[in-house]
Amino acid sequence: MTSHSDYLRWQDNIEAGETILANLEAILADWSAETISSLGRAIYKGTNCGAYLSVQLHDETWKHTGHLDGIYNGDVRQLLVGSIIEGSDAEVCADAIDLLAYADSTDAVDVFSRTVEWVDDEVEDIVSTSRD
């Protein structure tokens, strides 16, 4: 028999999962992607720096660019965007984006887009500075 507190915890998990998935699906749509793997490709191609995408799954493991195929969108908890600066050991990496942190998908899309832009701009600044 399920206790009332178990039922409420189960309901909270369902609602959290729905929020995470809605936010991810909005981000995917904004980048014209259908899967995590295609989002990774879109970010790489859509940035001057060739940014990468890493994702944290609900079991707290991280999967990185090149290993995103076959990941079910509903398994993703956080997104991480970064870039390795060509010709150096330097790396730019933004803070992870927790998809549960946004009650409104528009906010999640905005934060993700600004994060990708920030990574691209930071790499450009570092590359420009190193040329001087």
C-alpha positions as CSV (number, residue, x, y, z in Angstrom):
1,M,0.0,0.0,0.0
2,T,1.2,3.5,-0.9
3,S,1.4,6.0,1.9
4,H,0.1,9.5,1.4
5,S,3.6,10.9,1.6
6,D,4.9,8.4,-1.0
7,Y,2.0,9.5,-3.2
8,L,2.9,13.2,-2.8
9,R,6.5,12.5,-3.5
10,W,5.6,10.6,-6.6
11,Q,3.3,13.5,-7.8
12,D,6.2,16.0,-7.1
13,N,8.5,13.8,-9.3
14,I,6.0,13.7,-12.1
15,E,5.5,17.5,-12.0
16,A,9.3,18.0,-11.9
17,G,9.8,15.7,-14.9
18,E,7.1,17.6,-16.8
19,T,8.8,20.9,-16.1
20,I,12.2,19.7,-17.1
21,L,10.9,18.1,-20.3
22,A,8.9,21.2,-21.3
23,N,11.9,23.4,-20.8
24,L,14.2,21.1,-22.8
25,E,11.6,20.8,-25.6
26,A,11.3,24.6,-25.8
27,I,15.1,24.9,-26.1
28,L,15.2,22.2,-28.7
29,A,12.5,24.0,-30.7
30,D,14.4,27.3,-30.4
31,W,17.5,25.6,-32.0
32,S,15.5,23.6,-34.6
33,A,16.6,20.4,-33.0
34,E,14.6,17.3,-32.0
35,T,17.1,15.4,-29.9
36,I,20.0,16.2,-27.5
37,S,22.4,15.0,-30.2
38,S,21.0,17.3,-32.8
39,L,21.1,20.2,-30.3
40,G,24.8,19.5,-29.7
41,R,25.4,19.7,-33.5
42,A,23.3,22.9,-33.8
43,I,25.3,24.6,-31.1
44,Y,28.6,23.5,-32.6
45,K,27.6,24.8,-36.1
46,G,25.8,27.9,-34.8
47,T,28.7,29.3,-32.9
48,N,32.0,30.8,-34.2
49,C,33.9,28.9,-31.5
50,G,32.3,25.5,-32.2
51,A,30.8,25.2,-28.7
52,Y,30.1,21.8,-27.2
53,L,27.2,20.5,-25.2
54,S,27.3,18.2,-22.2
55,V,24.2,16.9,-20.4
56,Q,23.6,15.6,-16.9
57,L,21.2,12.8,-16.7
58,H,18.8,12.1,-13.8
59,D,21.2,9.5,-12.4
60,E,23.8,12.4,-12.1
61,T,26.1,11.0,-14.8
62,W,27.4,13.4,-17.5
63,K,27.4,12.7,-21.2
64,H,29.5,14.8,-23.5
65,T,29.6,15.8,-27.2
66,G,30.2,12.8,-29.3
67,H,28.3,10.6,-26.8
68,L,24.9,12.2,-27.0
69,D,23.3,9.8,-29.5
70,G,20.5,7.7,-28.0
71,I,19.8,9.9,-25.0
72,Y,16.1,10.2,-24.5
73,N,15.1,13.8,-24.0
74,G,13.2,12.9,-20.8
75,D,16.5,11.6,-19.2
76,V,18.2,15.0,-19.2
77,R,18.4,17.1,-16.1
78,Q,21.0,19.8,-16.8
79,L,22.8,21.3,-19.8
80,L,26.3,22.6,-19.9
81,V,27.8,24.6,-22.8
82,G,31.5,25.2,-23.3
83,S,34.3,25.5,-25.8
84,I,37.9,24.4,-26.0
85,I,40.0,27.2,-27.5
86,E,41.7,26.0,-30.6
87,G,45.5,25.9,-30.4
88,S,45.6,26.0,-26.7
89,D,44.7,24.1,-23.5
90,A,42.3,26.9,-22.5
91,E,38.6,26.1,-22.1
92,V,35.5,28.3,-21.5
93,C,32.7,26.7,-19.7
94,A,29.5,28.2,-18.5
95,D,27.6,27.2,-15.3
96,A,25.3,24.2,-15.8
97,I,21.7,25.1,-16.5
98,D,19.3,23.2,-14.3
99,L,16.2,22.6,-16.4
100,L,14.1,22.3,-13.2
101,A,15.0,25.9,-12.1
102,Y,12.6,27.5,-14.6
103,A,8.9,27.4,-14.2
104,D,8.5,29.2,-17.6
105,S,10.0,27.6,-20.7
106,T,10.6,31.1,-22.2
107,D,13.0,31.8,-19.3
108,A,14.8,28.5,-19.9
109,V,15.2,29.3,-23.6
110,D,16.4,32.8,-22.9
111,V,19.0,31.6,-20.3
112,F,20.2,28.8,-22.6
113,S,20.6,31.2,-25.6
114,R,22.4,33.8,-23.5
115,T,24.7,31.1,-22.2
116,V,25.6,29.9,-25.7
117,E,26.2,33.5,-26.7
118,W,28.4,34.2,-23.6
119,V,30.6,31.1,-24.3
120,D,31.0,32.3,-27.9
121,D,31.8,35.9,-26.9
122,E,34.3,34.7,-24.2
123,V,36.2,32.6,-26.6
124,E,36.4,35.4,-29.1
125,D,37.7,37.8,-26.4
126,I,40.4,35.3,-25.3
127,V,41.4,34.7,-28.9
128,S,41.5,38.4,-29.7
129,T,43.6,39.1,-26.6
130,S,46.1,36.4,-27.4
131,R,46.6,37.9,-30.9
132,D,47.6,41.3,-29.4
